[in-house]
C-alpha cells in the first residue's frame, strides 16, 4: 500500500464524513421543524415514542442529532425522562438505515438491475441534479433538496474512494495480523467505541467498517465486537451535549449510555456463551457490507425488544447516577441545542413569547384594577410579574440574537425581527403596569381621590385600554391580521380621549372642583395608559408588516390613517368613538 493509497483513503474518509454531515443537516432543514414537533407532542406511549424515534432518525440519518434533540426537550421541560427513553431506543434502530444504504457498495453481479443499484451508476446523476438545484434554483426548499442529493453523492463517492484505497491491504500480512487481534471481544468493543467517540457518528464508523470489509479481511468474529462498541461510542455526543444542562437532561444521556452498554453486555454474553457450547462455524467467514448492516440492525432491534419493557430500570439507573439536588432547577424551553434546528427553535420562541404576552396583559389589567380599588397584595404581584417579564425579555433577546446568526429561511429571519420588536413592547407594558400601581400607591398614601366625574372618565378610558390590550395580545397569539387591523382605529380614539380628559381636568381646575395635586396624579395615570395603547399599536403594526413583508412603520401608519383613502379606518374610528364616548361634562 503506497503513500498515495493512504492519501486517497484519508481523502475518501474526509469526503465520506462531510457528505454525511451535509446530507444529515440538509434533511433536518427540509423537515422545517416538523420532526421535532412530532417528537415533542407524540410520545404518549413508549412504543409510539420508539417508532417515532426510529422514523425521525432514519429520515435525518443521525441518531446523535435525535438524541441531542431529546436531551434538549428534557432539559427544557418539554418532555419527561420516561417519554425520552422510547425515542432514544428508536434512534438506535433508525440509525441502521445508513448502513443499508452504504451496503449497496458491496453489490456484485452483471445484471441490469444490479448495475443500476450500484452507487457508481446512480451517484453521478444525483450529484449533477443536486448541483443544478443548488446553483440555479431560486426557491430555498429546492436548494435544500439539492444539498441533500449533493451530500449523498459526496458520501457515496467518499465510500468508493476508501474502499478502493483499502483494497491493497488484503495482500498485506501485517494487516491480517492486526485485524485478527480484534477477535478479542474486549479489544473489539473498545476499538469500535473509541473510533465512534472520536468522529461522533455510529453511522460513519459503521460505514468505515463496511469499506474495510470490502478488502476481504473482516470476518464475523472481528466485526461483531466492533459493531457493539460503535453503539457505545455514539453516546459521546449526547454526554457532551448535556454538560451544564438540568439533571433530567443528564439522566437522558445516561439512559442512552446504559441502553447501549447493557445491550452490548447481554448480546456478547449470550453470543459467546452459545459459541462455547455450540461453536459457530461462521465466525471465520468473511462478510460484506450487507452482512454488517444485518448485524447492526439485529443488535439494535433485539436490544430494544429486550429493554423497552424494562425501560423503568434504565430510568432508575440514570436517577441513581445523577441524584436529586436540594435546589429546584428552573426549566427553560429555549435550549441551546435547538439553535441547530432553527425552525423548531423559532417555534419554541413563539411559545415562550406567548406566555410573556399573556403575563404582560394580565399584569396590566391587575394594575388597572388597583386604580379603582387599592390592594397591596395585587400591587406586590404586579411588581413580581414585572421582574419575571424582565427576565423573559433578557433571555429571549439573547436567544433570538444567537438564532439570527444561523442559516435561516427569509421568513424565519423576518419573524425573528418581529419577535425582537415585540418582546420590547410587552416588557414596556409591564413597566407601565408598575407605574400605574405607583399612582395607586400614591393616592392611597396621601388619602386623595378623584372626583366622581374624573372616576367616570377614567373608567371609560380603562375600558377602551382593556379592549385594545386584549385585541393586540389576541392578534399576536393567533396571528390574526384582521384583529390586528382593529388596533390602530382604537388607538386613535384613545389618543383623542386622553386629550379630552386633560381638557376636562383643566376646566374643573378652573372651576375649583379639582386640585393641582390630583392633576399631577391624573397626568401620570393618563400618560402611562396612553403609552400602553402606543405599544399595542406597535405590536399590531409589526405583526401586519411582518406577515405582509413590508417594513416601513411610518409609511404604513400614514397609509392606514389617510382619511380620504381609507374609509374603513374612518368608519372604525367613528364606531369606537361612539362605543367609548365620555359622558357630557
Secondary structure, DSSP 8 states (H G I E B T S, - for coil): --HHHHHHHHHHHHHHHHHHHHHHHHHHHHHTTHHHHHHHH--SSHHHHHHHHHHHHHHHT-HHHHHHHHHHHHHTTSS-HHHHHHHHHHHHHHTHHHHHHHGGGG----SHHHHHHSHHHHHHHHHHHHHHHHHH--SHHHHHHHHHHHHHHHHHHHHHHHHHHHGGGGG-HHHHHHHHHTTSHHHHHHHHHHHHHHHT-HHHHHHHHHHHHTTT--BHHHHHHHHHHHHHHTHHHHHHHTTTS-HHHHHHHHHHHHHHHHHHHHHHHHHHHHHHHS--GGGGSB--HHHHHHHHHHHHHHHHHHHSTTHHHHHHHHHHHS---SS-----S--GGGGGSHHHHHHHHHHHHHHHHHHHHHHHHHHHHHHHS--HHHHHHHHHHHHHHHHHHHHHHHHHHHHHTS---HHHHHHHHHHHHHHHHHHHHHHHHHHHHHHHHHHHHHT----HHHHHHHHHHHHHHHHHHHHHHHHHHHT-HHHHHHHHHHHHHHHHHHHHHHHHHHHHHHHTSS-HHHHHHHHHHHHHHHHHHHHHHHHHHHHHHHHHT---HHHHHHHHH-TTT-HHHHHHHHHHHHHT-----
